[in-house]
Amino acid sequence: MPEEGDRAPLFSLTGIDETGRERNFDLTEILKDNRDVILYFYPRDNTPGCTTEACDFRDNFARIKEKAMVLGVSPDTVSSHKKFMDKHNLNFPLLSDPDHRVMEAFEAWGEKKMYGKITKGVIRSTYIIDKEGVIKKRWKNVKAKGHVEKILDAWR
C-alpha cells in the first residue's frame, strides 16, 4: 500500500472536468499546476454516502481550491459522472476507473465487509499528494460525513 512519504502511483484516467467536459487526467500533468491533489475514491455515483461526501467537497471547495485540486474516482462511467455532477452541481472533476487499475494501485479496491458479508469493491479512501508527487496524508475506510473537515485539519 502506498504509505505517507511514498511517491504516489502515476495514473491517467478519463473523466469529467468541472466545466462538464470529458477529458483525460494525467497525474504527471496535474502536478505541474503546483498544488496538492486530493484524490478520493468512492464506490458509486448517486448513493447516499457518496453524495454526502461529494457535496461536502463541493460546499468546502472555496477553502480547498487554493491549496489543492480535488479528484474523485469511482468505477462508474463518464456519463454517470456527468449526470452526478449536473444533479449536485459538483465543482471538481470525477474520474472513471472501470477496470479498478488505479484503485488497486492505491489499495482502494479489495475485500471489505458490508452488512456482515465479505464483498469485493471500492474501499472509501483519500490521499493528499503534494506538488512533488509524494503522499502527504492518507485515510482508509473513510466515513463520508465530516471527512472533508479532517482533510482541512491535516493542513493546519
N, C-alpha and C positions, 0 to 999 in steps of 0.2 A: 504494500500500500504506500502510495506517496505520502511521506511524512512532512511535517513542518521543517523547513530548511532544505528540502529536496527541490530539484528542478521539476517543474510541472511537465507532465507528458504533453508533447506538442500535438495539436489536432487541427483538423479542417472539417467543418460541417456546414451544411446548407441550413438556412434559417430565414426568419422574417425580421427585418430591422425595425427600428422604432417608427419609421415612416410607412410601414406596411409593405415594403418592397422585399421580394425574395432575393437573397444573395448568399455568397459564400463567406464564411467567417473562419479566418485562419489565425490561430493564436500568435504566431510569429509576427504577423502584420498588426494585430490588435495591440501588442505590447509596444509597438513603435509610437503609439499615442501618448506614451509617457504617463500613464495612470495605472493603478492597480486594476485587477479584474476580479470581480466577484462572480464565481462560476458556481451555480447551484443546480443540482439535479433533483428533479421531481417526477413522480410517477405518471401523472396524466392530466391533460387539459380538462378544465371544467368540472373537476371533482372538488368537494368541499375544502379539503386541506390544501390542495394545490392552488385553488382560487384564493384562499386566505393568504397564503404565502406570497403569491404573485401580486395581489392587491396591496400587501404590506410593503413590498419593494416599490410599487407604483406610488404609494402615498408618502414614502420617505425618500423618493428619488432626488428631490432638491437637496437633501442632506448628504447624498451619496455621490452625485454626478461629478463633483469637482475632484473627488478622491479616486473614483473607480468607475469602470464600466461594468454594468450588470449583464450577465448572460444566463438565461435559464435554458436547461437542456432536459428533454424527455424523449421517449421513443415515438411520440406522436408525429404525424405527418406535418409537413409545412402548411398544408391547407387547414389542418386542425389548429395549428398555432395561430394562423391568420384570424380564424373565427374567434379563438380565445382572446387574442389581443384586441380585436374590434369590440367584442362583447364587454370587456372590462377596461377598455381604454388604457391598455398597458403601454408604458413609455420606454421600454427597453427590449432588446432582441430576445427571441426564443429560437433555439436551435433544435434540429431534428437528428436524433441518433437511433434510427430504427434497428440497426444491427447491434447496438449496445457496445460498439467498439470503444468509444470514448468513455462511456460509463464504466466499462470493465477496466480501462487503463487507470481510472481514478477510484476503482473499487466501489463504485456506486451502483453496481449491478451484482446480485448474488442472492443467496438464500436469506430469507427473512421470515419472521413469524407474523402471521396475520390472522386474527381471530382464532388463535390457538393452533393454527395449521401452518406447516412449513411450506413456503412457496418460493419461487424464484422471481425476482423483479427488481425494480429500482429501489435502492436504499437512499432515502432522502438525505442528501449530503451537500455541504457547501465548502468551497475553497476560496481563500483570498490569495491571489497570485500577484506578487509585486512586479514592478516595471521591468525587472531583470529576468522574470520568468521563474522566480523562486516561490515556493509555497510558504506564505507568511503565517497562515492560520487555516485550520480545517475543523469541520464539525461533521460527525457521522450520526445517523439516526436522529435527524433534526425534528423537533416539534415545530410545526408550521407557525402556530400563533406565537408572536413575540420574538421570532428568530432574528428579524432584521435589527431589532434593538441590541441583541447580543453582538451582531456584526459591528454595529456602530460603537459599542462599548470596547471592542477589540482595538479600535483606532485611537481611543482616548488615552 
